[in-house]
Amino acid sequence: MHYVMHLDGVTEQWCDSGKHERGTPRPCVKLRGAGEKPIKGDIQVLAASLMWDKQQRVQPSSAPKALLETPWTFQYGTAGFRMKAMLLDSVVFRVGLLAALRSRKLNGQTIGVMITASHNPPEDNGVKLVDPMESWEVYGTILANATSEEKLFEAYDKIIKECHIDLDTEANVIFARDTRSSGAHLTSILTESLKATGTIYADYKLLTTPQLHYITRCLNTKGSPYEYGEPTEQGYYKKTASSLRVAMQGRQFSGSVTVDCANGVGGPKLRELIKHLPSPSEGGLEIKVVNDDVLTPERLNHQCGADFVKTTQRAPPSSHAAPMTRCASLDGDADRIVYYFNDVDGTFRLLDGDRIATLAALFIGDLARSAGLGEKLKVGVVQTAYANGASTAYVTQDLRLPVVCTATGVKHLHHAATKFDVGVYFEANGHGTVVFSDLALKRLNKCEPQSPAQSSALETLQALTALINQTVGDALSDLLLVEVILAHKGWGPKEWDLTYTDLPNRLVRVEVADRNIFKAFDAERKLESPPGVQAQIDAAVGKFKNGRSFARASGTEDAVRVYAEAATRSETEDLAQKVTTIVRQAGG
């Protein structure tokens, strides 16, 4: 089948629906159906049509030549491309080109494309690759910033030559989106890009970001010794539910957990997961779902969600949780989770990603020793500079486990975690998971327990390897992981909170003229430019007991985030203010 779009009113051929989904006039261009070899002209002309749509909306009176120019600069950061949704048309199209090339480079492995802006406001959206190997951030940025039809194809052709890509190789791409109102429009553009490149694709509609990661891994490991699971949304639920039953080992959940879903895609997906879990009357976990309105787009992340809780240090106003009740908040695409509770005196207590990491490391380390594998499984924790200093001290001094600090971003943490037999990685914002190496999995499968206690610990460890979504941070599986651990230990949120005392900390967002002048090194804990700024920060830090502070440029906006911690709250606020002033002066 061929697809035709029109600008001049001449109809050569119609697609199955009789007309294109979007009503904006377009240049006539014939696209290749899935499986047909891509043609250079298809890509060039379709790119122009998409830029026409974009420019006509922003500059309706511009001449046609200007419609092929891109007046914005885009950058593929740790979260992919993320910005106002109205600016994303050409970017999404080019990510489609990138995904197809990446799949061909990997001999037809499936590449995922997720359309989401996570914790950003509803009017934003974003797009990023779900890649089984590595990120092509540089190539993505080059394609997105090609300012004309000609330059776009030059960039496209350069990638083909540099990476020795055979365009006759089959390309496979799957994609999904969150609940943002702009998502359907952007997926239609992505579909056109994939058609233009002769890519075999599948639209999984609404998914959480971790669910798309899961399905991508399942498709790429199907039929191999490392088969990850059934590559469907239902397969995700079934695997999670069955492993939860085994991991509990007859333990009982204590009380309920209230989950704030940020009015995002995590709401309906959590409710679907609950259908597969044992009910409270059957001894299952009682999960109270709040903030799951996905029918009112403007409510997404509004005074709710993991980022709101972490940033404001308070519960969402709509949670109405009783004192000492376990509460958790997801973010907009459900790849982050933070816990919290209100103490008996009404004091808010946050249990963030640092707390989840230390809880998981404590439990897995104990299980390994109880299973007789304490000397055979090297457990390690991976953090970023945003981790509270008290959590790092707890892991190294109390748990006696190694800690590695990396730059912010999943690719850095995940890579470092794979260096351990069992790598626990979490960012303080609640994004993280646990990764088991192939060697660790083999040892778990071959281990022969010598007692009932060893057998129980081994079965729990094996179940955790399936319960945990090892592909990426997953709020839903992390929620169940935490609940399993608390049930095994007989803890409530208070006991968990008492494992160590956080140093007071402050995170400040500072707007700057150009974030790119702030260059970091040493896992983003120090600045090499602008010149002299790091020396000023060091001097400020040296005046405070237990002082620590750093400045890191945002990956998505012209802003710098300043983190500060010290022995007391007042000292922390003072340090944060001093470093903020230094950054603001340096950033113009």
N, C-alpha and C positions, 0 to 999 in steps of 0.2 A: 504494500500500500504506500502511496505517496501523499504528502501533505502539502497544501498550498496556502499561502497567505497573500493578501492583496493590498495595494495602495492606490492603484489606478482604476479600480472598479472592474477590471477584466478578470473573469473567472476562468481559470484553466481546468481546475479540478477541485472537488470538495472532499473534506475528510468525512468520516463516518457520521459525525454529528450534524453535518450539513453546513456548518460554519465554525470558525475558530471560536474558542471560549471567550477570548477578550475582544471587545468591539473596536479597539483602536485600529485605524487603517494601517496597513503594512505593505512594504514592497513585495512584489510577487517573488516567491522563492520556493523551489521544490526541495523538500527534505527527504533524506533516505529513511526508509523504514528500518526497524531493528534487524540487524544482521547484514544489511547492505553496506558495502564499503563506502566510507565517507569521502566526499569530494570537496576540494579546497573552496570552490565557489559557494557551496552550501554554507560553510562556516562563515565566510566573509560576509555574504549578503544577509544572513540571519543575524549576525552580530550588529550590522547596521540597523536592521529593523528594530532590534531591542533598544539600541541607543536612541533611535528615533522616538520610541515610546517614552523613554526616560526624559529626553531633552524637551520633547513637546510639552510634557507636563510641567517642567521647570521653566522653560523659556519658549512659550508658545509662538512668539513672533520671530524667532531666529531663522536665518536662512538655512536651507538644507545642509550646506557644508558644515555649518556650526553644529548641526545635530550629531555629527560623527565625532565630536570632541568631548573629552571627559574633563570637566573643570575641577574635579576633586582628586585628592590624593588618597589612595586606599592602602592599608597595611594589614597583612595577615599576621595577627598576634596570637597569643596563647589561647584565645577563645575563637580563633578564626577571624572572619570579618564580622564586625558588629557596628551598627550605626542606625540612623533613622531609616525605617523601612522604605520610605519613598526614594531613597538613594541607592537601593540594592539591586535594581533590575539588571544592569550590565554586569555587576559583580557576580550575581548568582549564575548568570549565563556562562561566565568565564570559569567559575568553579566547576560547572558541568564539563567544560572542556578539559579542565585539569584532572577531574576524577576519571574521565575516560582514558586520558593519557597514562595516568598512574596505574590503572587496571591493566592496560596493555603492557606497560613496563614490567608488571608482575605476572606476566603470562596469563592474564585473564582472571586473577584473583578478584574477589568482590571488594569494591570500595564503597563505603557508606557516605552519604551526604546528609547532614542534619541541619535543618533550618530552625533556628532558635536564637533567642537572645537571653536565655537563662533568667537572671535576676534583674535585667534591665526593665525600664518602664514599657507599657504596652505598645507605645508608638514606635519602639525600636524593633529591629529583628537582626538576624545574623545567619551566617552559613559557615560550616566547617566540614572538613573531611574526617571520616572515620576510617583510618588507614591501618591495615594489619602490620605494617612495618615501621614507617616513619612519616613525618610530615614533610610536605613540599611547600613550606611557607614562602621561600624565596620565589619559587616559580608562580605561586598563587598571587603574590604581590606584583610580579612583573606583568602577568596577564591582566590583572585588574586595572593596572595603570596605563595600559596601551591606549593612547589618546585618539586613535583613529582606526578605521577598518584595516588599513594597510599595516599599521604598526601592530595591531592585534595578531594578524596572521604571521607577521615576522616573528613575534614572540612565540607563537604557537609552533612555528616551524623550527625555531631555535631549540626549544625543549625537545622536540622529536630527534633532532640531530645530536644534541649533547647527551641525551639519555639512550640513544640507539634504539628507538622505539619502532617496532614493526606495526604499521597501521592495519596490516592484514590479521593481526592477532585479535581474538575476540575480547571485547571489553564488557565488564559486568559491574553495574552500579545499582545500589538500592538507596532509597532515601525516605525520610520521614520528617515530620514537623511537630512543633508544639501547638498550643491552642490560640496563638496570636491571630488576629483577624487578617493580617497581611500574609499569612503562611500559604493559603491556597493559591493566591496570585503568584507568589514566588516559586512555588513548586511547579506551576504551569510553565514558567520560564525555564526552570531546570529541565523539565521534560523536553522542551523544544531543543535545548542544547544537546541533550543525550540522543535525541532522534537525529540531529544534524551530524553527529559523529558516529552513527551506526552502532550505538551502544545498546546492549541488552539491559533493560532496567526493570525495576519493580518499585512501585509506590506503596509503602507500608502505612500511609496516612498518618494518624496521630499516634506517636510513641514518645516515651521518655527518651532522652539521649542515651542512657545506659542500655535500654532495651534494643536500640539500633546497634549499639556496640556488640551486645550479646548475639544478635542475629547475624551480624557480619562475621564474628568469630565462628559461629556454628557453620555457616556456609563455607568458610575457608578451611575448616578442619573436617568436614563431612567425609567419611570413608577413610580417614587417616587414624593412626594409633592415638592421636590426641583429640579425637572427636569431642566437641564441647557440649553438644546437646541438640535438641530439635530446633531447627531454625525458623521458629514461629513465635508470635507473641504468646500463644497458649503454651508452647514448649517452655518458655521462660517461667510462666506461672507454675507449671507442673514440676519443673526441676526445683524451683525455690521451695514450694510447699512440701515436697517429699523429703528434701534434705533437712528442712526444719524439724520434721517429726523425728528423724533419726538423731539430730543434734541435741534435742531436748533430753534424751535418755531418761524419760520418765519424770523429769523435773516439772514443777508447777510454776506457772507465771503468777506473779503477785500483783494484783490490781490491774488497772488499765493504763494505756498510754494514749494521750491526746495528740493527734498529728495534724498540724497546720500545713495544708498543701499549697499555699501561696496563690490559690485560685488559678492554678496552672494544670498542666497535663498530668502531674502526679496524682491529682485528686481522683479522676476516673480510673486511672491505672491501679491505684491503691485499692479502691473499692473492688475492682476486678480480681486483684490478688487475694483479697479477703475471702472471696467466694471459694477459693481453693484451700484455705486454711481451716483447721479444726475450729469449731465455734467455741465460745466461752463455756457453754454447757458441756462441751466435750473435753474440757480442760485446755482449750486453746486460748490464745491471747485476745483480750478485748481491746480493739483499736477504735477509738473515737475520732472520726474524720471531721475536720472543720476547715473552713476556707477552701471549698472545692467548687466554687461557682465559676464554671468555664463558659457560661452563656453571656456573661457581662464582661467584655474584653477589658474595659477600663479598670476592673478590679484586680487584674493580674499584678501580683507583687505589691499591691497598695496596702501599706501598714500591716504587712504580713510577710511570711517567708523567711528563709534562713538568713539572707543578707540583712533584712530589717532587724531581726533579733540580734545578730552579731554586731551590727553597726550601732544600734540604739541601746543595746544592753537592757532590753525589756521585752516582755512577752507581747504578742500581738493583742491589741485591745479586744478583739473578737474571740479570744481563746477561752476566757472565763474559767480558767483552771483553778481548782481548789488548792490550798496549800499542800505541799509535799506530793503533789500529783506529777507523775512523769509526763513531760511534754516534749514534742519534737517539731521542728519546722523544716520543710523541704524548700528548695528554690524552684524557680519557674519551670525548669526542665527535669527536675528530680534527680540531679546528679550530686547534690549537696544535702547534708543534714546536720543540724545541731540540736542538742538536747538542752533542756533547762527546767527549772522548777522554782516555785516561790517557797521560801522557808516559812516556818511557823510564824515568824514575826513579820512576814511579808517581804523579806529581802529577796530580790531576784538573783538567782544563781545560774550562770551559763555553763553548760557542759559542751564545749565546742569540739572541733576536729582534733585538737591536742588531747583532749580527754578521751575521745573515742579511740585514738591511736594507742594511748597508754593502757586503756582497758583491754583492747584486743591483744596487745603485746604481752600483758600480764597473763591473760587467760591462755593464750596459745603457748607461751613459755611453760606455764604450769602443766598443760596437757602433754606437751612433748616430754617433760620429765616423768610424768605419771605413766606415760605409755612406754617408758624405757628408751626414749629417743633423744634424751636431753643432750647427749654428746654427738648425736648424728645429724641434728637439724640446727643450723645456724640461723637464729632469729635476729632480725635487725629492724630498726625504725628509721624511716626517712622523713625529714621535716624540711620546711623552708625557713627563711629568716623571720617569718611572721610567727613562728611557734614561740609560745611563752617560755622564757628561760627556765621557769620552775618545772615545766614538763620535761625539758631536756635533762635537767639535773635528776629528776625522778627516774627516768629511763636508765641513765648511765650509773647512778649511785645506788638506787634501790632495786631496780630490776636487773642491773648489771648486764645490760644489753648495749650493743653499739648503736650509735646515732650518726647518720650522715645528713648533712645539710646541702640542699641543692637550690638552684634558681627556681623561681616560681613557674608553674606550668606543669601540666600532667605529664608531658613527654619526659621532663627531667626527673620527676619523682618516680615515675614508673620504671624508667631505665635503671635508676639507682637501686630500686627495690628488687629488680631481677638479679642483682649481684649476691643476694642472700638466698639461703634455702627457703626461708619464709620472710618476705619483705613486707612490713607494715608501713604504708605511707598515707598520710593525711595532711592536708593543709588546714590551718587554723579555721578557715571559713567553712569547714565541714566536708570538703571534697576529698575522698580517698578510698582506698580499698586495701586488701591483702593479696599478695601474689605468692603462689607456691611454685617453686622451680620444678622442672621435669624430674630432677634427681630427688627432690623431696617427695613428689607424688609416687615415685617408684619405691622409695623407702617405706612410705606409709602403706602401700599395697602389699609389700613383701614382708612387713614386720609380723612376727609371730608372738602374740602376747603370752606372758608367762603366768598371768593371774587374771581373775575377773576384773580387778581394778584397772590393770593395763588394757584389757580388752575394751572396757567402757571408754577409757580415755582415747584409745585408738579409733574407735567407732565415731566418737565425737569429732576428732580431728578430721577424719575422712569426710564426715558430713559437712564440716565447715568448708572444705575445698569446693563443694558443690553449692552450698548456701551463699557463699560470697561470690559476687560477680567480679571475677578477676580481670575482666577486660578494662574496667574503668570504675571510678567512683560511682556508686549507685545508692541513692538515698533509701530505696525500698529494701534492698538486701542488707544495707548497713543498719537499718532500723531493726530488722530481725536478728542480725548478729548481736547488736547491743542487748536486745531483750533475752536472747539465749544466754549470754554471759551473766547478766544480772540474775536470771533464774538459777543458773548453776551455782552462783556464789551466794544466793539468798540476800542480795543487796537491793536497797532502794536507791533513789537518787542522792540521798544524803550520804550514805556510805561511799558511794562512787566519788562524790565531791570531796570527801575527806582524805582521799589518797595522797593529795598534796595541795598546797596553797598557791594559787596563781599570784605572780607579781602583778601589781596594778599596771595596766597598759592602756595606750591611747593610739588610735589610728586616725590620721587627719588627711583629708584630700585637699591638695593645693593646686589651683589652676595656674598653668604656665603658658607662655606664648608658644613654645615648641618643646614637647616632651623628649624629642630625640637628642637634645644636647646633654641630657642626663644619662651618662654611660656608667653602668655598674660592673663590678667584678666581685670575686670571692663570694659566689652564690648570692649575689645581689645585696651583700651586706655592706659594701663600700662603693663609693663613687670615684671613678677615675677622671671624670669631667662633669661639670665645668671645673677647671683647675682651681685648687684651693678650697673647694667646698667641703671635701671630706675632712680636711684639717680643722675647719671650723666646727664641724659636727663632732669630731673627736674631742675637741676642747670643751664643748658644751657637755658631752656625756661624762667627761672626767670629773665634773663638779657634783655628781649625784651618786649616792650609794646604790649599788646594784644597777647602775644606769646602763641602758643599751638603747641605741636609736639608729635608724638607717632611713634613707630616702630611695624610693624605687619609682621609676617612670611607669605610668599605666601602659598597658598594651593596646588599649582601645580608644583612648582620648587624650587630649593635651592636658594632662594632669600628672602630678607626682604625689604618691602616697607616702606619708611620713609615719613611721611606727616608733613608738617610744615606750619604755618601761623603766620602772625604778622601784625603790623600796616602799614608798608610800604614794597614795593617790595624789597628794598635792605636788610632790616632787615630779611625778609622772606628767602631770598637766604642765608644770613649769618647763620640763625638758621638751615636751612636745611643742610648746609655744616657741621656744628658742630655735629649735631645728626647723620649724615651719617658717619662721622669719628668715632664716638662712636660705632656705630653698626658694622662697618667694622673691627675695632679692636677686638670687642667681638666675631665676627663670624669667625675669623681666615682668 
